[in-house]
Amino acid sequence: MEPLTVTFFGISGSGKGTQVALLENYLKENDSARPVVRAEMGAMLREFMKGDSELAKRTKSIVDAGGLLPSFMPVFMLARLLEPSFKGDEHLILDGTPRRPTQAEMVDENVRFYGRTNLQAVSFKLSKEEAKRRLAARGTGRADDTDEAMQVRFSWYEEHVVPSIDKLRELGWTVHEIDADLDVETIHKNILSALKLA
């Protein structure tokens, strides 16, 4: 199996996190000799913000205020993750980056620097109405699950993330559009098929 580089896109409620985890487990089970590196941007940033550096403090103040981090931050986090031990022959799953076209260009440069050629993106298609229904059904009571907050996230996705997908396509990545309005197992199978893993 050739080392895979894949990034996932999907509006809130599309089941992206679930599918990333399923793909990670599939790769570990079916290509056990090859390590899987998963760059989960949200978790990486939360861990980084616990630090005491000026960059960590400034990052935390922007995030706490609901602001938008500069494009270099997710790219810095990715480079920081890969630098200590990444050889270039591992499977690499990106979750949460790129989120703007400038990031797409930098992420592309970063992975190509390691000689990556099998560059894939999975873009989930789901109506905003279904996404809202799913988020409401989560029943977490999260502040960012209000109707107004969801609308802001959906608008931000259209404005910034969709152009990022277009930029990756322009840069030579293969973009697979996956119907996220199906059951979890069917979506997983469709992703494996699209990535030519099954």
C-alpha positions in Angstrom: 0.0 0.0 0.0 1.4 3.4 -1.0 1.7 6.0 1.8 -1.5 8.1 1.8 -1.9 11.8 2.5 -5.5 12.7 3.0 -7.3 15.7 4.5 -11.0 15.9 5.5 -13.5 18.7 4.9 -17.0 19.0 6.2 -19.4 21.4 7.9 -20.1 20.9 11.6 -22.3 17.9 12.0 -21.1 16.1 8.9 -19.5 13.3 10.9 -15.9 14.2 9.9 -14.3 13.2 13.2 -16.0 9.8 13.2 -14.8 9.0 9.7 -11.3 10.2 10.3 -11.1 7.8 13.3 -12.5 4.9 11.2 -9.9 5.5 8.4 -7.1 5.7 10.9 -8.2 2.4 12.5 -8.5 0.8 9.0 -5.0 1.8 8.0 -3.5 0.6 11.3 -5.3 -2.8 10.8 -4.7 -3.3 7.1 -1.2 -1.8 6.7 0.2 -2.5 10.2 3.9 -2.2 9.1 3.3 1.5 8.1 2.7 4.1 10.9 -0.3 6.4 10.7 0.2 10.0 11.7 -3.0 11.9 12.4 -2.8 15.7 12.6 -5.9 16.7 14.5 -5.6 20.5 14.5 -8.1 21.3 17.2 -6.5 18.9 19.7 -3.0 20.1 18.8 -3.9 23.8 19.3 -5.6 23.1 22.6 -2.5 21.3 23.9 -0.2 24.1 22.5 -2.3 26.8 24.3 -1.5 25.2 27.6 2.1 26.4 27.1 3.7 29.5 28.6 5.3 30.9 25.4 4.2 34.3 24.0 2.9 32.5 20.9 0.9 30.1 23.1 -0.6 33.1 25.1 -1.4 35.1 22.0 -3.0 32.1 20.3 -5.1 31.4 23.4 -6.3 35.0 23.6 -7.4 34.9 19.9 -9.2 31.6 20.3 -10.9 32.6 23.6 -12.2 35.8 21.9 -13.6 33.7 19.1 -11.2 35.2 16.6 -9.5 33.7 13.5 -5.9 32.5 13.9 -3.4 33.7 11.3 -2.8 31.2 8.5 0.7 30.4 9.7 -0.5 28.9 13.0 -2.0 25.6 11.7 0.9 25.2 9.3 3.3 25.8 12.1 1.5 23.2 14.2 1.7 20.7 11.4 5.4 21.3 10.9 6.0 21.0 14.6 4.2 17.7 14.7 6.1 16.2 11.7 9.6 17.6 12.5 10.8 15.3 15.3 10.2 11.9 13.7 8.3 12.0 10.4 10.2 10.2 7.6 7.8 10.7 4.7 6.7 7.0 4.3 3.9 7.0 6.9 0.2 7.4 6.2 -0.7 11.0 7.0 -4.3 12.1 7.9 -5.0 15.8 8.2 -8.0 16.9 10.3 -8.7 20.6 10.6 -6.3 22.0 8.1 -6.1 23.6 5.6 -9.0 26.0 6.3 -8.0 28.9 4.0 -6.5 29.0 0.6 -3.2 30.4 1.9 -3.0 27.5 4.3 -3.7 25.1 1.4 -0.7 26.4 -0.4 1.5 26.0 2.7 0.2 22.6 3.6 0.8 21.5 0.0 4.4 22.7 0.2 4.9 21.1 3.5 3.8 17.6 2.5 5.5 17.8 -0.9 8.7 18.6 0.9 8.5 15.1 2.4 8.1 13.6 -1.1 4.4 13.0 -0.8 2.7 12.3 -4.1 -0.6 10.4 -3.2 -2.5 13.6 -2.2 -6.2 13.2 -1.5 -9.0 15.2 0.0 -12.4 14.0 1.2 -15.1 16.6 1.1 -18.4 15.7 2.8 -21.6 16.9 1.3 -24.4 17.5 3.8 -27.3 20.0 3.8 -27.2 22.7 6.5 -30.7 21.6 7.6 -29.5 18.0 8.3 -26.3 19.3 9.9 -28.4 21.5 12.2 -30.6 18.6 13.1 -27.6 16.4 14.0 -26.0 19.1 16.0 -29.3 19.7 17.9 -29.6 16.0 18.5 -26.2 15.9 20.1 -27.7 17.6 23.1 -24.4 18.7 24.4 -25.6 22.2 25.4 -22.5 23.6 23.9 -22.5 27.4 23.4 -21.4 27.0 19.8 -24.4 24.8 19.0 -26.9 27.7 19.1 -28.7 28.5 15.8 -26.8 31.7 15.5 -23.4 30.2 16.2 -24.1 27.4 13.7 -25.0 29.9 11.0 -21.7 31.7 11.6 -19.8 28.5 11.3 -21.6 27.5 8.1 -21.0 30.9 6.6 -17.3 30.8 7.5 -17.1 27.3 5.9 -18.5 28.7 2.6 -16.3 31.8 2.7 -13.0 30.2 3.6 -13.0 26.4 3.6 -14.7 25.8 0.2 -12.0 28.0 -1.5 -9.3 25.9 0.3 -10.7 22.8 -1.3 -10.7 24.5 -4.7 -7.1 25.5 -4.1 -6.0 22.0 -3.3 -7.7 20.7 -6.4 -5.8 23.4 -8.4 -2.5 22.3 -6.8 -3.1 18.7 -8.0 -4.8 17.0 -5.1 -7.6 14.5 -5.9 -10.8 15.7 -4.2 -13.5 13.1 -3.5 -17.0 14.4 -2.8 -18.7 12.0 -0.4 -22.4 12.0 0.5 -22.5 12.4 4.3 -26.3 11.9 4.5 -25.9 8.1 4.7 -25.2 5.7 7.6 -21.7 5.7 9.2 -20.6 2.3 7.8 -21.7 3.2 4.2 -19.9 6.5 4.3 -16.7 4.7 5.6 -17.0 2.1 2.7 -17.4 4.9 0.2 -14.3 6.7 1.5 -12.3 3.5 1.3 -13.5 3.0 -2.3 -12.7 6.6 -3.3 -9.2 6.3 -1.8 -8.7 3.0 -3.6 -8.1 1.2 -0.3 -10.9 -1.4 -0.8 
